[in-house]
Amino acid sequence: MIIDKETYKELKNDTFGFFNTVSTLATFEFGYKGYKHGESFNLTLIKSGILCNFAFKPKIYIKYDDIKDVSISGEKLILNIFEEDDFKDVVFKIENTGTLEKVYLTLREHCNLGYKEYSIEAKVNEEVKVSKRKEEKERIKKLKKEKIPYCPKCKSTQLTNTNKKLSAGRAVGGAALLSALNPVAGVAGGVVGAVTSKKRYNICMNCGHKWKV
Ligand SMILES: [Zn+2]
């Protein structure tokens, strides 16, 4: 419910103390008229409910007794509440996945909802990203160790070598460059102009990057 200043002042000190109170920055998504999607506020779990502190705006207070279900979807916290004789959904976004998890579990406990399995997608995605980055690091380490040349830009080992100085205007894909180097392939004569030079160049067949050997 939307509360007045006096009620807010009374409630705001009813916390579990500095070290035990869960408090975080959140974003409003859905559920109360007059509040915009994407508006940020401070969410605090006090002794009797959720206190939402919006700057320059009436605050929102949701009693634990009124919360009938809590779930997580992506970065969103979805509350199913029964307030003022009405069932409704209230949705908040909490970007920090660790905090989202904490708010979710604390809420289920305070509202006596019991434990329910959940998955945080963002966290899973982040773990996949980290392991991919690790794999790529290992691959490059191995290439360096075995002295296998690779593209400094995209790290591909699909390279070709030429003495032709290319005057490619814009970023040209590897395939176009390759056909430019090989006049038999024809097509690219107009795309890339080739001038013979004494220097040798490596060309990445994946991204088209060219560098002196
Ligand atoms: Zn490349």
py3Dmol code that shows the C-alpha trace and the ligand (Angstrom):
import py3Dmol

protein = """\
ATOM      1  CA  MET A   1       0.000   0.000   0.000  1.00  0.00           C
ATOM      2  CA  ILE A   2       1.021   3.601  -0.481  1.00  0.00           C
ATOM      3  CA  ILE A   3       1.790   5.211   2.851  1.00  0.00           C
ATOM      4  CA  ASP A   4       2.072   8.779   4.145  1.00  0.00           C
ATOM      5  CA  LYS A   5       5.180  10.432   5.575  1.00  0.00           C
ATOM      6  CA  GLU A   6       4.253   9.801   9.216  1.00  0.00           C
ATOM      7  CA  THR A   7       3.705   6.069   8.709  1.00  0.00           C
ATOM      8  CA  TYR A   8       6.978   5.881   6.790  1.00  0.00           C
ATOM      9  CA  LYS A   9       8.866   7.606   9.620  1.00  0.00           C
ATOM     10  CA  GLU A  10       7.430   5.141  12.130  1.00  0.00           C
ATOM     11  CA  LEU A  11       8.209   2.075  10.027  1.00  0.00           C
ATOM     12  CA  LYS A  12      11.663   3.005   8.829  1.00  0.00           C
ATOM     13  CA  ASN A  13      13.312   2.351  12.188  1.00  0.00           C
ATOM     14  CA  ASP A  14      11.634  -1.007  12.661  1.00  0.00           C
ATOM     15  CA  THR A  15      14.535  -2.930  11.128  1.00  0.00           C
ATOM     16  CA  PHE A  16      16.538  -5.957  12.277  1.00  0.00           C
ATOM     17  CA  GLY A  17      19.488  -3.709  12.992  1.00  0.00           C
ATOM     18  CA  PHE A  18      22.308  -2.486  10.814  1.00  0.00           C
ATOM     19  CA  PHE A  19      23.995  -5.830  10.205  1.00  0.00           C
ATOM     20  CA  ASN A  20      20.927  -8.030   9.834  1.00  0.00           C
ATOM     21  CA  THR A  21      18.668  -5.912   7.684  1.00  0.00           C
ATOM     22  CA  VAL A  22      18.481  -6.694   3.982  1.00  0.00           C
ATOM     23  CA  SER A  23      18.468  -3.450   2.005  1.00  0.00           C
ATOM     24  CA  THR A  24      19.168  -2.885  -1.672  1.00  0.00           C
ATOM     25  CA  LEU A  25      18.677  -0.682  -4.692  1.00  0.00           C
ATOM     26  CA  ALA A  26      15.815  -2.016  -6.821  1.00  0.00           C
ATOM     27  CA  THR A  27      13.812  -1.003  -9.866  1.00  0.00           C
ATOM     28  CA  PHE A  28      10.039  -0.781  -9.976  1.00  0.00           C
ATOM     29  CA  GLU A  29       8.480  -2.869 -12.740  1.00  0.00           C
ATOM     30  CA  PHE A  30       4.801  -3.413 -12.071  1.00  0.00           C
ATOM     31  CA  GLY A  31       1.959  -3.246  -9.572  1.00  0.00           C
ATOM     32  CA  TYR A  32       1.194   0.251  -8.287  1.00  0.00           C
ATOM     33  CA  LYS A  33      -0.438   3.084 -10.172  1.00  0.00           C
ATOM     34  CA  GLY A  34       1.583   6.284 -10.328  1.00  0.00           C
ATOM     35  CA  TYR A  35       4.936   4.497 -10.311  1.00  0.00           C
ATOM     36  CA  LYS A  36       6.823   4.246 -13.541  1.00  0.00           C
ATOM     37  CA  HIS A  37       8.402   1.109 -14.947  1.00  0.00           C
ATOM     38  CA  GLY A  38      12.144   1.465 -14.492  1.00  0.00           C
ATOM     39  CA  GLU A  39      11.933   3.872 -11.550  1.00  0.00           C
ATOM     40  CA  SER A  40      14.570   3.066  -8.944  1.00  0.00           C
ATOM     41  CA  PHE A  41      14.061   2.975  -5.218  1.00  0.00           C
ATOM     42  CA  ASN A  42      15.554   1.579  -2.061  1.00  0.00           C
ATOM     43  CA  LEU A  43      14.060  -1.694  -0.855  1.00  0.00           C
ATOM     44  CA  THR A  44      14.384  -2.617   2.814  1.00  0.00           C
ATOM     45  CA  LEU A  45      13.020  -5.681   4.570  1.00  0.00           C
ATOM     46  CA  ILE A  46      11.832  -4.381   7.947  1.00  0.00           C
ATOM     47  CA  LYS A  47      10.276  -6.482  10.740  1.00  0.00           C
ATOM     48  CA  SER A  48       6.729  -6.432   9.401  1.00  0.00           C
ATOM     49  CA  GLY A  49       7.111  -6.012   5.652  1.00  0.00           C
ATOM     50  CA  ILE A  50       8.855  -4.527   2.627  1.00  0.00           C
ATOM     51  CA  LEU A  51       9.525  -0.807   2.701  1.00  0.00           C
ATOM     52  CA  CYS A  52      10.080   0.863  -0.679  1.00  0.00           C
ATOM     53  CA  ASN A  53      11.680   4.272  -0.475  1.00  0.00           C
ATOM     54  CA  PHE A  54      11.196   6.314  -3.639  1.00  0.00           C
ATOM     55  CA  ALA A  55      12.824   9.740  -3.783  1.00  0.00           C
ATOM     56  CA  PHE A  56      10.358  12.669  -3.903  1.00  0.00           C
ATOM     57  CA  LYS A  57       7.386  10.295  -3.963  1.00  0.00           C
ATOM     58  CA  PRO A  58       5.044   8.545  -1.552  1.00  0.00           C
ATOM     59  CA  LYS A  59       6.629   5.361  -0.207  1.00  0.00           C
ATOM     60  CA  ILE A  60       5.215   1.867  -0.642  1.00  0.00           C
ATOM     61  CA  TYR A  61       4.825  -0.628   2.178  1.00  0.00           C
ATOM     62  CA  ILE A  62       3.906  -4.297   1.650  1.00  0.00           C
ATOM     63  CA  LYS A  63       3.069  -6.334   4.764  1.00  0.00           C
ATOM     64  CA  TYR A  64       4.477  -9.859   4.989  1.00  0.00           C
ATOM     65  CA  ASP A  65       0.981 -10.967   6.014  1.00  0.00           C
ATOM     66  CA  ASP A  66      -0.334  -9.784   2.644  1.00  0.00           C
ATOM     67  CA  ILE A  67       2.266 -11.620   0.560  1.00  0.00           C
ATOM     68  CA  LYS A  68       0.844 -14.914  -0.706  1.00  0.00           C
ATOM     69  CA  ASP A  69       3.698 -15.979  -2.951  1.00  0.00           C
ATOM     70  CA  VAL A  70       7.206 -14.916  -3.960  1.00  0.00           C
ATOM     71  CA  SER A  71       9.065 -16.094  -7.032  1.00  0.00           C
ATOM     72  CA  ILE A  72      12.032 -15.204  -9.213  1.00  0.00           C
ATOM     73  CA  SER A  73      12.142 -14.847 -12.984  1.00  0.00           C
ATOM     74  CA  GLY A  74      15.415 -13.656 -14.460  1.00  0.00           C
ATOM     75  CA  GLU A  75      16.408 -10.582 -12.457  1.00  0.00           C
ATOM     76  CA  LYS A  76      12.826 -10.035 -11.316  1.00  0.00           C
ATOM     77  CA  LEU A  77      11.219 -10.602  -7.983  1.00  0.00           C
ATOM     78  CA  ILE A  78       7.511 -11.362  -8.370  1.00  0.00           C
ATOM     79  CA  LEU A  79       5.199 -10.919  -5.395  1.00  0.00           C
ATOM     80  CA  ASN A  80       1.628 -12.125  -5.383  1.00  0.00           C
ATOM     81  CA  ILE A  81      -0.160 -10.071  -2.770  1.00  0.00           C
ATOM     82  CA  PHE A  82      -3.630  -9.682  -1.296  1.00  0.00           C
ATOM     83  CA  GLU A  83      -4.014  -6.037  -0.411  1.00  0.00           C
ATOM     84  CA  GLU A  84      -7.061  -3.841   0.125  1.00  0.00           C
ATOM     85  CA  ASP A  85      -9.400  -6.727  -0.823  1.00  0.00           C
ATOM     86  CA  ASP A  86      -7.612  -7.406  -4.065  1.00  0.00           C
ATOM     87  CA  PHE A  87      -5.163  -9.942  -5.419  1.00  0.00           C
ATOM     88  CA  LYS A  88      -2.392  -8.448  -7.476  1.00  0.00           C
ATOM     89  CA  ASP A  89       1.136  -8.958  -8.748  1.00  0.00           C
ATOM     90  CA  VAL A  90       3.940  -6.635  -7.809  1.00  0.00           C
ATOM     91  CA  VAL A  91       7.215  -6.913  -9.704  1.00  0.00           C
ATOM     92  CA  PHE A  92      10.593  -5.465  -8.768  1.00  0.00           C
ATOM     93  CA  LYS A  93      13.927  -5.888 -10.462  1.00  0.00           C
ATOM     94  CA  ILE A  94      17.114  -6.427  -8.490  1.00  0.00           C
ATOM     95  CA  GLU A  95      20.175  -6.545 -10.729  1.00  0.00           C
ATOM     96  CA  ASN A  96      22.634  -7.896  -8.219  1.00  0.00           C
ATOM     97  CA  THR A  97      21.866 -11.622  -8.336  1.00  0.00           C
ATOM     98  CA  GLY A  98      23.370 -12.307  -4.909  1.00  0.00           C
ATOM     99  CA  THR A  99      21.079  -9.698  -3.366  1.00  0.00           C
ATOM    100  CA  LEU A 100      18.064 -10.927  -5.347  1.00  0.00           C
ATOM    101  CA  GLU A 101      18.657 -14.402  -3.953  1.00  0.00           C
ATOM    102  CA  LYS A 102      18.953 -13.021  -0.432  1.00  0.00           C
ATOM    103  CA  VAL A 103      15.749 -10.955  -0.714  1.00  0.00           C
ATOM    104  CA  TYR A 104      13.876 -13.931  -2.162  1.00  0.00           C
ATOM    105  CA  LEU A 105      14.936 -16.370   0.550  1.00  0.00           C
ATOM    106  CA  THR A 106      14.429 -13.858   3.365  1.00  0.00           C
ATOM    107  CA  LEU A 107      10.945 -13.034   2.070  1.00  0.00           C
ATOM    108  CA  ARG A 108       9.887 -16.676   1.817  1.00  0.00           C
ATOM    109  CA  GLU A 109      10.989 -17.111   5.385  1.00  0.00           C
ATOM    110  CA  HIS A 110       9.307 -13.966   6.770  1.00  0.00           C
ATOM    111  CA  CYS A 111       6.080 -14.713   4.912  1.00  0.00           C
ATOM    112  CA  ASN A 112       6.054 -18.360   6.060  1.00  0.00           C
ATOM    113  CA  LEU A 113       5.947 -19.592   2.493  1.00  0.00           C
ATOM    114  CA  GLY A 114       8.463 -22.381   2.929  1.00  0.00           C
ATOM    115  CA  TYR A 115      11.290 -23.224   0.586  1.00  0.00           C
ATOM    116  CA  LYS A 116      10.716 -23.337  -3.160  1.00  0.00           C
ATOM    117  CA  GLU A 117      13.379 -24.194  -5.726  1.00  0.00           C
ATOM    118  CA  TYR A 118      14.410 -21.292  -7.926  1.00  0.00           C
ATOM    119  CA  SER A 119      16.938 -20.518 -10.636  1.00  0.00           C
ATOM    120  CA  ILE A 120      18.655 -17.262 -11.360  1.00  0.00           C
ATOM    121  CA  GLU A 121      19.298 -17.109 -15.115  1.00  0.00           C
ATOM    122  CA  ALA A 122      21.607 -14.139 -15.008  1.00  0.00           C
ATOM    123  CA  LYS A 123      23.829 -15.995 -12.589  1.00  0.00           C
ATOM    124  CA  VAL A 124      23.916 -19.085 -14.789  1.00  0.00           C
ATOM    125  CA  ASN A 125      24.753 -16.942 -17.846  1.00  0.00           C
ATOM    126  CA  GLU A 126      27.518 -15.216 -15.932  1.00  0.00           C
ATOM    127  CA  GLU A 127      29.014 -18.575 -14.974  1.00  0.00           C
ATOM    128  CA  VAL A 128      28.957 -19.712 -18.617  1.00  0.00           C
ATOM    129  CA  LYS A 129      30.662 -16.463 -19.685  1.00  0.00           C
ATOM    130  CA  VAL A 130      33.365 -16.858 -17.071  1.00  0.00           C
ATOM    131  CA  SER A 131      34.114 -20.453 -18.083  1.00  0.00           C
ATOM    132  CA  LYS A 132      34.234 -19.473 -21.791  1.00  0.00           C
ATOM    133  CA  ARG A 133      36.652 -16.659 -21.013  1.00  0.00           C
ATOM    134  CA  LYS A 134      38.815 -19.108 -19.081  1.00  0.00           C
ATOM    135  CA  GLU A 135      38.784 -21.594 -21.977  1.00  0.00           C
ATOM    136  CA  GLU A 136      39.793 -18.860 -24.442  1.00  0.00           C
ATOM    137  CA  LYS A 137      42.632 -17.764 -22.167  1.00  0.00           C
ATOM    138  CA  GLU A 138      43.910 -21.337 -22.014  1.00  0.00           C
ATOM    139  CA  ARG A 139      43.689 -21.677 -25.805  1.00  0.00           C
ATOM    140  CA  ILE A 140      45.761 -18.523 -26.377  1.00  0.00           C
ATOM    141  CA  LYS A 141      48.300 -19.609 -23.794  1.00  0.00           C
ATOM    142  CA  LYS A 142      48.701 -22.876 -25.698  1.00  0.00           C
ATOM    143  CA  LEU A 143      49.046 -21.063 -29.060  1.00  0.00           C
ATOM    144  CA  LYS A 144      51.778 -18.847 -27.628  1.00  0.00           C
ATOM    145  CA  LYS A 145      53.575 -21.828 -26.134  1.00  0.00           C
ATOM    146  CA  GLU A 146      53.467 -23.765 -29.399  1.00  0.00           C
ATOM    147  CA  LYS A 147      54.303 -20.593 -31.379  1.00  0.00           C
ATOM    148  CA  ILE A 148      51.220 -20.913 -33.556  1.00  0.00           C
ATOM    149  CA  PRO A 149      50.439 -17.535 -35.144  1.00  0.00           C
ATOM    150  CA  TYR A 150      47.005 -16.093 -34.492  1.00  0.00           C
ATOM    151  CA  CYS A 151      45.071 -12.948 -35.324  1.00  0.00           C
ATOM    152  CA  PRO A 152      45.734 -10.237 -32.692  1.00  0.00           C
ATOM    153  CA  LYS A 153      42.207  -8.956 -33.169  1.00  0.00           C
ATOM    154  CA  CYS A 154      39.928 -11.994 -33.066  1.00  0.00           C
ATOM    155  CA  LYS A 155      42.484 -14.664 -32.057  1.00  0.00           C
ATOM    156  CA  SER A 156      41.654 -16.916 -35.008  1.00  0.00           C
ATOM    157  CA  THR A 157      44.405 -19.174 -36.354  1.00  0.00           C
ATOM    158  CA  GLN A 158      42.876 -19.196 -39.844  1.00  0.00           C
ATOM    159  CA  LEU A 159      45.493 -16.959 -41.462  1.00  0.00           C
ATOM    160  CA  THR A 160      46.843 -16.389 -44.913  1.00  0.00           C
ATOM    161  CA  ASN A 161      49.997 -14.633 -46.037  1.00  0.00           C
ATOM    162  CA  THR A 162      50.609 -12.121 -48.830  1.00  0.00           C
ATOM    163  CA  ASN A 163      53.028  -9.507 -50.161  1.00  0.00           C
ATOM    164  CA  LYS A 164      50.217  -7.485 -51.624  1.00  0.00           C
ATOM    165  CA  LYS A 165      49.436  -4.210 -49.974  1.00  0.00           C
ATOM    166  CA  LEU A 166      45.703  -3.979 -49.778  1.00  0.00           C
ATOM    167  CA  SER A 167      43.836  -0.732 -49.867  1.00  0.00           C
ATOM    168  CA  ALA A 168      40.620  -1.977 -48.420  1.00  0.00           C
ATOM    169  CA  GLY A 169      38.326   0.892 -47.680  1.00  0.00           C
ATOM    170  CA  ARG A 170      36.256  -0.530 -44.898  1.00  0.00           C
ATOM    171  CA  ALA A 171      36.231  -3.699 -42.894  1.00  0.00           C
ATOM    172  CA  VAL A 172      36.139  -6.457 -45.476  1.00  0.00           C
ATOM    173  CA  GLY A 173      35.384 -10.045 -44.582  1.00  0.00           C
ATOM    174  CA  GLY A 174      38.073 -12.673 -44.931  1.00  0.00           C
ATOM    175  CA  ALA A 175      36.378 -14.341 -47.888  1.00  0.00           C
ATOM    176  CA  ALA A 176      36.353 -11.129 -49.946  1.00  0.00           C
ATOM    177  CA  LEU A 177      39.993 -10.469 -49.089  1.00  0.00           C
ATOM    178  CA  LEU A 178      40.951 -13.959 -50.046  1.00  0.00           C
ATOM    179  CA  SER A 179      39.320 -13.697 -53.454  1.00  0.00           C
ATOM    180  CA  ALA A 180      41.071 -10.331 -53.914  1.00  0.00           C
ATOM    181  CA  LEU A 181      44.387 -12.037 -53.350  1.00  0.00           C
ATOM    182  CA  ASN A 182      43.517 -14.723 -55.794  1.00  0.00           C
ATOM    183  CA  PRO A 183      42.509 -13.042 -59.086  1.00  0.00           C
ATOM    184  CA  VAL A 184      41.247 -16.352 -60.435  1.00  0.00           C
ATOM    185  CA  ALA A 185      38.422 -16.101 -57.975  1.00  0.00           C
ATOM    186  CA  GLY A 186      37.576 -12.860 -59.716  1.00  0.00           C
ATOM    187  CA  VAL A 187      34.729 -11.283 -57.830  1.00  0.00           C
ATOM    188  CA  ALA A 188      36.606  -8.969 -55.561  1.00  0.00           C
ATOM    189  CA  GLY A 189      38.693  -7.061 -58.093  1.00  0.00           C
ATOM    190  CA  GLY A 190      36.496  -4.055 -57.618  1.00  0.00           C
ATOM    191  CA  VAL A 191      36.182  -4.432 -53.867  1.00  0.00           C
ATOM    192  CA  VAL A 192      39.832  -4.319 -52.919  1.00  0.00           C
ATOM    193  CA  GLY A 193      42.701  -2.819 -54.872  1.00  0.00           C
ATOM    194  CA  ALA A 194      45.969  -4.735 -54.585  1.00  0.00           C
ATOM    195  CA  VAL A 195      49.452  -3.235 -54.928  1.00  0.00           C
ATOM    196  CA  THR A 196      52.527  -5.473 -54.735  1.00  0.00           C
ATOM    197  CA  SER A 197      54.921  -4.602 -51.931  1.00  0.00           C
ATOM    198  CA  LYS A 198      58.160  -6.068 -50.559  1.00  0.00           C
ATOM    199  CA  LYS A 199      56.709  -6.510 -47.112  1.00  0.00           C
ATOM    200  CA  ARG A 200      54.762  -9.563 -46.162  1.00  0.00           C
ATOM    201  CA  TYR A 201      51.437  -9.430 -44.419  1.00  0.00           C
ATOM    202  CA  ASN A 202      49.344 -11.844 -42.486  1.00  0.00           C
ATOM    203  CA  ILE A 203      45.648 -11.715 -43.116  1.00  0.00           C
ATOM    204  CA  CYS A 204      43.036 -13.160 -40.826  1.00  0.00           C
ATOM    205  CA  MET A 205      40.517 -15.194 -42.777  1.00  0.00           C
ATOM    206  CA  ASN A 206      38.018 -14.865 -39.992  1.00  0.00           C
ATOM    207  CA  CYS A 207      37.819 -11.096 -39.440  1.00  0.00           C
ATOM    208  CA  GLY A 208      39.903  -9.653 -42.288  1.00  0.00           C
ATOM    209  CA  HIS A 209      42.480  -8.002 -40.030  1.00  0.00           C
ATOM    210  CA  LYS A 210      45.859  -7.477 -41.727  1.00  0.00           C
ATOM    211  CA  TRP A 211      49.234  -6.922 -40.097  1.00  0.00           C
ATOM    212  CA  LYS A 212      52.922  -6.859 -41.003  1.00  0.00           C
ATOM    213  CA  VAL A 213      54.853 -10.050 -40.350  1.00  0.00           C
TER     214      VAL A 213
END
"""
ligand_1 = """\
1
ZN
Zn 40.919 -11.978 -36.976
"""
view = py3Dmol.view(width=600, height=400)
view.addModel(protein, "pdb")
view.setStyle({"model": 0}, {"cartoon": {"style": "trace"}})
view.addModel(ligand_1, "xyz")
view.setStyle({"model": 1}, {"stick": {}})
view.zoomTo()
view.show()
